[in-house]
Amino acid sequence: MIFKFMVGEKSGTIRIYSVDTMKPVYSLSSINEATKEVAYPLLSFDWCQFSPECIVANTGTDIFLWNTSKSRYAV
């Protein structure tokens, strides 16, 4: 994750950018699976220091955990 940085939007979207190209390489949405609606506002987010493919975020009502190592797109 040295060459990437995250930007969180109040709308509940997290975008991960490449430092080299300054273009987004990954996007995550905080969608509540029960209601199928986007949970917002995004209050905080971070990736794990020891396992940067794990990203956690919290909104006003929900906590989200993504394991991007299982994704077909690299983070």
N, C-alpha and C positions, 0 to 999 in steps of 0.2 A: 503494500500500500504506500510505499515511499513516493511513488510517482503519480498518485491519485489524491484527489481531495473531494470532500462531500459538501454539498450545499442543500440545506433544507428550506423548503418553501412553506409558508404559513398554510397553504392549501392542502398540505399533507403529503406532498411529493418530495422525495429525496433524489437528487441527481449526483452521480459520481463522475467527475471529470478527470481526464488525463492531463497531467501537468505539461507534457511534451506538446500535445496538439491543442490544448485548451478547449477541447470538444467533449461533450458528454459521451460516456461509454456505457452508462448503466443508469436505469431509472427505477425507483421503487415507489409504490403507492400504498398508502395506509388505508386499505379497504377492509371494512368490518365484514367478515364472512357471514355473520348472522343476518345483517340488514342489507348487505351488498351496496352500502354507501361508503363514500370516503369519509374517514374520521379526521376531523380537524378541529382546532388548529394544532399544528405540529409544535409541541412544546420543547422537546429535546431529542437528540439522536446522537449515536456514536457507534464506532466499530470496536470490536474487541482487540485489545493490544496484542494478545497472544494468538489470536485466530481472526485476522482481519476480514475473512469472508463472512463472519457473523456480524450482523448489524442490528441494533436495537433502537427503537424509537417509542416515544409516548406522546399521546394526544390528550385532549381534555378528558377523554373517557376510556381510552384503550392503551394497551402496551403491545407493540409489534416486535417480532423477532424474525429476521430473514437469515437463512443459511444459503448464501449465494454460491457455495461450492457445488451445490447440486444443480445449478443453473447451466444452461447451454451457452450462456454468455459469460465471459471472464469479467471479473471486477478489477 
